[in-house]
Amino acid sequence: MNKTPKEPTASPPTKTYPPLAPEVEALVHEIIGQVAGKWTMIILDLLQEKGTLRFTQIGKTVSGISQKMLTQTLREMERDGLVVRTVHPVIPPHVDYALTPLGESLSEAFCSVWLWTEKHYAEIQKAREAFAAVSKQPSNSIARERR
């Protein structure tokens, strides 16, 4: 008896949304590209948790970020209206960063990602270990490759 493998069946989408205007879709892709970056998410979370912080406090708290990358990330966040930058006229210069209402709403939206990760942590680790066993790669090597 010749058995042919079954084709995978696609399940119908659970939700449908109206199509976006091309310019809105382009902005969505740009914003996702920015906020999906490691540093933006971490800085959003930090400012949501701690409130207004000085540039140096952010740099000391965010492990592994260079001054150049911190400056670039904060400028992009300021450009997109996610943070407000306040320069105090003192010597040495004192610069504070705080989330705007727009940044707070984005932080709340991405809170779901943190909660999802926490809820599914064991499943993700198990899947990574199974993948590593088959592919002979360490279970966390893919994350390192993306950096």
Secondary structure, 3 states (H helix, E strand, C coil): CCCCCCCCCCCCCCCCCCCCCHHHHHHHHHHHHHHCCHHHHHHHHHHHHHCCEEHHHHHHHCCCCCHHHHHHHHHHHHHCCCEEEEEECCCCCEEEEEECHHHHHHHHHHHHHHHHHHHCHHHHHHHHHHHHHHHCCCCCHHHHHHC
